[in-house]
Amino acid sequence: MEEIELLKDFNSRIIEIYKEQNLVSISGKDGKLNLPNGKPLLSWSNSITRHRNCAFETAKTNYQHLIDDLIFISDELVYFTAHLFLYRDYINDPLKDAVTTTDGQVFYPVYTNVAGKRYAMYLNVCYEKVYNYWDRIGDIIASFFPTDFTGNIYFLSVMRSLHETYAGSSDFDWLYDFATTIFTDYNANRIKTVHTISHGTENKWKQLSQVGDEAKTRELSEKIMGYPEEFKKMTDLCIEGVIRTLGFLEFVNKDKGYQCP
């Protein structure tokens, strides 16, 4: 079989996983960029962002690029999450690989097969994609306040800076609650894997320290096996997040008086 045919077959399997697991990016199931609230992403975002650019003629932001990148990152997260589902059934599980010694002791060893290694690799990528996505959301929101945010912009810091002014707006409150809870936890895991230790290595050595403990082994195995569902939930939150962001920025337009002639 030619390599291109292998790639086509592999891509077909990934698409099947999308359908099996109901994995959807902000592009929508049909790729037509219609959001669950019934609004088309491109025309809705354009109807909002153009007023900001009219208000700041000398400091315009290229929202076509930002929105297009947001779509691409959302597609990436769904794609890599599908890989977690693909490999999960084939990774090593210490509970299944348990061995009993001649004196009756049971050990739960760590073996790493190809599927397990790929699973760990894509897990790290998924954490990165979550951060990338919400980083772009932070950029879009901050751009509506060009004199307030300069230099490096971070989603969480943007939310905290705007909290005193916009608390009470339902869309902002959703974004703020997400930023200070779920996103904060995800980002802590991303920082760890980037700057300290990857999840695959951390989980491996944690199990090596508890090879004789069934309860702790089961707890860790359930955590490892649960990653695909965790990131599936995040793909749904990304869709809700872009809806909340655009809803909030509609409110900002009215609050700030951003209006094209």
Solvent accessible surface area in square Angstrom, and as a share of the most:
residue,aa,sasa,rsa
1,M,160,0.72
2,E,123,0.55
3,E,139,0.62
4,I,88,0.45
5,E,72,0.32
6,L,98,0.49
7,L,115,0.57
8,K,110,0.47
9,D,78,0.40
10,F,77,0.32
11,N,74,0.38
12,S,57,0.37
13,R,88,0.32
14,I,1,0.01
15,I,73,0.37
16,E,82,0.37
17,I,3,0.01
18,Y,56,0.21
19,K,158,0.67
20,E,107,0.48
21,Q,52,0.23
22,N,77,0.40
23,L,8,0.04
24,V,24,0.14
25,S,11,0.07
26,I,3,0.01
27,S,13,0.09
28,G,21,0.20
29,K,163,0.69
30,D,94,0.49
31,G,46,0.44
32,K,143,0.61
33,L,32,0.16
34,N,78,0.40
35,L,7,0.03
36,P,106,0.67
37,N,66,0.34
38,G,63,0.61
39,K,80,0.34
40,P,62,0.39
41,L,0,0.00
42,L,92,0.46
43,S,65,0.42
44,W,20,0.07
45,S,5,0.03
46,N,87,0.45
47,S,50,0.32
48,I,3,0.02
49,T,5,0.03
50,R,112,0.41
51,H,24,0.11
52,R,5,0.02
53,N,25,0.13
54,C,40,0.24
55,A,47,0.37
56,F,50,0.21
57,E,107,0.48
58,T,142,0.83
59,A,52,0.40
60,K,122,0.52
61,T,33,0.19
62,N,79,0.41
63,Y,14,0.05
64,Q,148,0.66
65,H,126,0.56
66,L,32,0.16
67,I,7,0.04
68,D,92,0.47
69,D,48,0.25
70,L,0,0.00
71,I,18,0.09
72,F,121,0.50
73,I,6,0.03
74,S,4,0.03
75,D,55,0.28
76,E,35,0.16
77,L,1,0.01
78,V,6,0.03
79,Y,74,0.28
80,F,37,0.16
81,T,0,0.00
82,A,0,0.00
83,H,1,0.01
84,L,0,0.00
85,F,16,0.07
86,L,31,0.15
87,Y,41,0.16
88,R,49,0.18
89,D,116,0.60
90,Y,147,0.56
91,I,21,0.11
92,N,43,0.22
93,D,16,0.08
94,P,20,0.13
95,L,40,0.20
96,K,170,0.72
97,D,40,0.21
98,A,40,0.31
99,V,72,0.41
100,T,92,0.54
101,T,52,0.30
102,T,154,0.90
103,D,105,0.55
104,G,50,0.48
105,Q,101,0.45
106,V,61,0.35
107,F,67,0.28
108,Y,17,0.07
109,P,22,0.14
110,V,37,0.21
111,Y,116,0.44
112,T,90,0.53
113,N,56,0.29
114,V,107,0.61
115,A,14,0.11
116,G,14,0.14
117,K,110,0.47
118,R,85,0.31
119,Y,6,0.02
120,A,24,0.19
121,M,90,0.40
122,Y,49,0.19
123,L,3,0.02
124,N,36,0.19
125,V,48,0.28
126,C,0,0.00
127,Y,6,0.02
128,E,54,0.24
129,K,29,0.12
130,V,1,0.01
131,Y,39,0.15
132,N,34,0.17
133,Y,0,0.00
134,W,0,0.00
135,D,25,0.13
136,R,60,0.22
137,I,0,0.00
138,G,0,0.00
139,D,40,0.21
140,I,3,0.01
141,I,0,0.00
142,A,1,0.01
143,S,16,0.10
144,F,0,0.00
145,F,8,0.03
146,P,35,0.22
147,T,121,0.71
148,D,92,0.48
149,F,31,0.13
150,T,113,0.66
151,G,70,0.67
152,N,125,0.64
153,I,47,0.24
154,Y,110,0.42
155,F,4,0.02
156,L,30,0.15
157,S,51,0.33
158,V,0,0.00
159,M,0,0.00
160,R,139,0.51
161,S,70,0.45
162,L,11,0.05
163,H,65,0.29
164,E,167,0.75
165,T,97,0.57
166,Y,8,0.03
167,A,52,0.41
168,G,66,0.64
169,S,20,0.13
170,S,79,0.51
171,D,33,0.17
172,F,0,0.00
173,D,46,0.24
174,W,54,0.19
175,L,0,0.00
176,Y,47,0.18
177,D,83,0.43
178,F,7,0.03
179,A,0,0.00
180,T,40,0.24
181,T,76,0.44
182,I,70,0.36
183,F,5,0.02
184,T,48,0.28
185,D,90,0.47
186,Y,21,0.08
187,N,27,0.14
188,A,58,0.45
189,N,43,0.22
190,R,32,0.12
191,I,75,0.38
192,K,65,0.28
193,T,22,0.13
194,V,74,0.43
195,H,138,0.62
196,T,108,0.63
197,I,58,0.30
198,S,32,0.21
199,H,4,0.02
200,G,23,0.22
201,T,57,0.33
202,E,50,0.23
203,N,12,0.06
204,K,85,0.36
205,W,151,0.53
206,K,99,0.42
207,Q,5,0.02
208,L,67,0.33
209,S,94,0.61
210,Q,16,0.07
211,V,41,0.24
212,G,50,0.48
213,D,48,0.25
214,E,84,0.38
215,A,76,0.59
216,K,109,0.46
217,T,0,0.00
218,R,107,0.39
219,E,123,0.55
220,L,7,0.03
221,S,8,0.05
222,E,112,0.50
223,K,101,0.43
224,I,36,0.18
225,M,52,0.23
226,G,28,0.27
227,Y,4,0.01
228,P,0,0.00
229,E,72,0.32
230,E,58,0.26
231,F,0,0.00
232,K,52,0.22
233,K,138,0.59
234,M,1,0.00
235,T,4,0.02
236,D,71,0.37
237,L,43,0.21
238,C,1,0.01
239,I,21,0.11
240,E,57,0.25
241,G,0,0.00
242,V,1,0.01
243,I,27,0.14
244,R,61,0.22
245,T,1,0.01
246,L,1,0.01
247,G,15,0.14
248,F,0,0.00
249,L,0,0.00
250,E,61,0.27
251,F,94,0.39
252,V,0,0.00
253,N,13,0.07
254,K,168,0.71
255,D,81,0.42
256,K,96,0.41
257,G,56,0.54
258,Y,21,0.08
259,Q,125,0.56
260,C,13,0.08
261,P,172,1.08
